[in-house]
Amino acid sequence: MWRLLRLGYQHEPGMLLASFGLSQLAALPDALAAIWLKLLGEALLRGDRRLLVIMALALGLTATATWFLLTVSTRVQRRFRDKVTIALEAHVARLQAGIATIAHQERPEYLDRLSVLRDQVFVLDHMYMSVFSTCGWILRLVVVIGLLMSIHPALALLAVFALPTVFTSTWRPGVERTA
């Protein structure tokens, strides 16, 4: 994973940083919508018409910002992944061509590995999207926990109660693969 990120940064540093930054920025409006809903409910209970209109507009702007940022982020990420795929294919070809002997071209176990690597390079570019979206979910989680703690510090324990689910979801795929 580290090598893949380093390779992406070497070939497309601006696109890597833009893709990552936009993916994280696109994650924020979702989490902040909870604040607007809270304030909208308070305005409704108090009968504060002005705050009700402001919060309704804020929700509309948040929904629009979410859509816009996700659209731009997706397009920038696709462009980045296309460019990195080309760089990765060139890197794999250089690695294969840089071997001094031809033993890797004659032995079936090496040929199988090389063909998988050569044919599945496009899978590597999906790792960027996976890392970026995971970081986005972690950012959302941190914002939501911060919002919960702003209501009452004990609500942070909800994150602790979610840990068994996290452990189970990371453990189960390994068991399924083994089975």
C-alpha positions as CSV (number, residue, x, y, z in Angstrom):
1,M,0.0,0.0,0.0
2,W,2.8,2.4,0.9
3,R,4.7,1.6,-2.3
4,L,1.5,2.2,-4.3
5,L,0.9,5.6,-2.7
6,R,4.6,6.5,-3.2
7,L,4.4,5.5,-6.8
8,G,1.2,7.5,-7.3
9,Y,2.9,10.5,-5.7
10,Q,6.0,10.2,-7.9
11,H,4.0,10.1,-11.1
12,E,1.0,12.4,-10.3
13,P,1.6,14.4,-7.1
14,G,-0.9,17.1,-7.8
15,M,-3.6,14.7,-8.9
16,L,-3.0,12.5,-5.9
17,L,-3.3,15.4,-3.4
18,A,-6.3,16.9,-5.2
19,S,-8.1,13.5,-5.3
20,F,-7.5,12.9,-1.6
21,G,-8.4,16.4,-0.6
22,L,-11.6,16.4,-2.6
23,S,-12.6,13.0,-1.3
24,Q,-12.2,14.3,2.3
25,L,-13.9,17.6,1.6
26,A,-16.8,15.7,0.0
27,A,-17.2,13.7,3.3
28,L,-17.9,16.8,5.4
29,P,-21.3,18.1,4.3
30,D,-22.9,14.7,5.1
31,A,-21.8,14.9,8.7
32,L,-22.6,18.5,9.1
33,A,-26.2,18.0,8.0
34,A,-26.9,16.7,11.5
35,I,-26.2,20.1,12.9
36,W,-28.7,21.7,10.5
37,L,-31.3,19.1,11.4
38,K,-30.8,19.8,15.1
39,L,-31.1,23.5,14.6
40,L,-34.1,23.0,12.3
41,G,-35.9,21.0,15.0
42,E,-35.1,23.6,17.7
43,A,-36.4,26.4,15.4
44,L,-39.6,24.4,14.8
45,L,-40.2,23.8,18.5
46,R,-39.5,27.5,19.3
47,G,-41.6,28.7,16.4
48,D,-38.6,30.8,15.2
49,R,-39.6,31.3,11.6
50,R,-36.4,33.1,10.6
51,L,-34.1,30.3,11.9
52,L,-36.4,27.8,10.3
53,V,-35.9,29.3,6.9
54,I,-32.1,29.7,7.4
55,M,-31.8,26.0,8.4
56,A,-33.9,24.9,5.5
57,L,-31.6,26.8,3.2
58,A,-28.6,25.4,5.0
59,L,-29.9,21.9,4.4
60,G,-30.5,22.7,0.8
61,L,-27.0,24.1,0.4
62,T,-25.5,21.1,2.2
63,A,-27.3,18.7,-0.1
64,T,-26.1,20.7,-3.2
65,A,-22.6,20.9,-1.8
66,T,-22.6,17.1,-1.2
67,W,-23.7,16.4,-4.7
68,F,-21.3,18.9,-6.3
69,L,-18.2,17.8,-4.3
70,L,-19.0,14.1,-4.9
71,T,-19.3,14.7,-8.6
72,V,-16.1,16.7,-8.8
73,S,-14.2,14.3,-6.5
74,T,-15.3,11.3,-8.6
75,R,-14.2,12.9,-11.8
76,V,-10.8,14.0,-10.4
77,Q,-10.3,10.5,-8.9
78,R,-11.1,8.8,-12.2
79,R,-8.7,11.0,-14.1
80,F,-6.0,10.4,-11.5
81,R,-6.6,6.6,-11.6
82,D,-6.4,6.6,-15.4
83,K,-3.1,8.3,-15.3
84,V,-1.8,6.2,-12.5
85,T,-2.9,3.0,-14.3
86,I,-0.7,4.0,-17.3
87,A,2.2,4.7,-14.9
88,L,1.7,1.4,-13.1
89,E,1.6,-0.6,-16.4
90,A,4.8,1.1,-17.5
91,H,6.4,0.4,-14.1
92,V,5.4,-3.3,-14.3
93,A,6.8,-3.5,-17.9
94,R,10.1,-1.9,-16.7
95,L,10.4,-4.3,-13.8
96,Q,9.8,-7.3,-16.1
97,A,12.2,-6.0,-18.8
98,G,14.9,-5.1,-16.3
99,I,15.6,-8.7,-15.3
100,A,18.9,-9.7,-16.7
101,T,18.1,-13.3,-17.3
102,I,15.2,-14.9,-19.2
103,A,14.4,-17.5,-16.5
104,H,11.3,-15.7,-15.6
105,Q,10.1,-16.1,-19.2
106,E,10.7,-19.9,-19.1
107,R,9.5,-21.1,-15.8
108,P,5.7,-21.6,-15.5
109,E,5.4,-20.5,-11.9
110,Y,7.0,-17.1,-12.7
111,L,4.9,-16.8,-15.9
112,D,1.7,-17.3,-14.0
113,R,2.7,-14.6,-11.5
114,L,3.8,-12.2,-14.2
115,S,0.6,-12.7,-16.2
116,V,-1.5,-12.0,-13.1
117,L,0.5,-8.9,-12.3
118,R,0.3,-7.7,-15.9
119,D,-3.4,-8.5,-16.4
120,Q,-4.5,-7.2,-13.0
121,V,-2.7,-3.8,-12.8
122,F,-6.1,-2.1,-13.1
123,V,-7.0,-3.6,-9.7
124,L,-4.2,-1.6,-8.1
125,D,-5.7,1.7,-9.1
126,H,-8.9,0.7,-7.2
127,M,-6.8,0.7,-4.0
128,Y,-6.5,4.5,-4.2
129,M,-10.3,4.8,-4.3
130,S,-10.6,2.4,-1.4
131,V,-8.0,4.3,0.7
132,F,-9.6,7.6,0.0
133,S,-13.1,6.5,0.8
134,T,-12.0,4.8,4.0
135,C,-10.3,8.0,5.1
136,G,-13.5,9.8,4.3
137,W,-15.6,7.5,6.5
138,I,-13.1,7.9,9.3
139,L,-13.4,11.7,9.0
140,R,-17.2,11.4,9.1
141,L,-16.9,9.2,12.2
142,V,-14.7,11.7,13.9
143,V,-17.1,14.6,13.1
144,V,-20.1,12.6,14.3
145,I,-18.4,11.6,17.5
146,G,-17.4,15.2,18.1
147,L,-21.1,16.2,17.5
148,L,-22.3,13.5,20.0
149,M,-19.7,14.7,22.6
150,S,-20.9,18.2,22.2
151,I,-24.3,17.0,23.4
152,H,-23.0,14.9,26.2
153,P,-19.4,13.5,26.7
154,A,-20.8,10.0,27.7
155,L,-22.2,9.7,24.1
156,A,-18.6,9.0,23.0
157,L,-19.1,5.5,24.5
158,L,-21.3,4.7,21.5
159,A,-18.1,4.5,19.5
160,V,-16.7,2.0,22.0
161,F,-19.9,-0.2,21.7
162,A,-19.4,-0.2,17.9
163,L,-15.9,-1.8,18.2
164,P,-17.2,-5.4,18.3
165,T,-18.9,-4.8,14.9
166,V,-15.7,-3.4,13.5
167,F,-13.7,-6.4,14.7
168,T,-16.3,-8.8,13.3
169,S,-16.4,-7.1,9.9
170,T,-12.6,-7.3,9.6
171,W,-12.3,-10.9,10.9
172,R,-15.2,-12.5,8.9
173,P,-13.8,-12.0,5.3
174,G,-10.7,-13.9,6.3
175,V,-12.8,-16.8,7.7
176,E,-14.9,-16.8,4.5
177,R,-11.8,-16.9,2.3
178,T,-10.4,-19.8,4.4
179,A,-13.6,-21.7,4.1
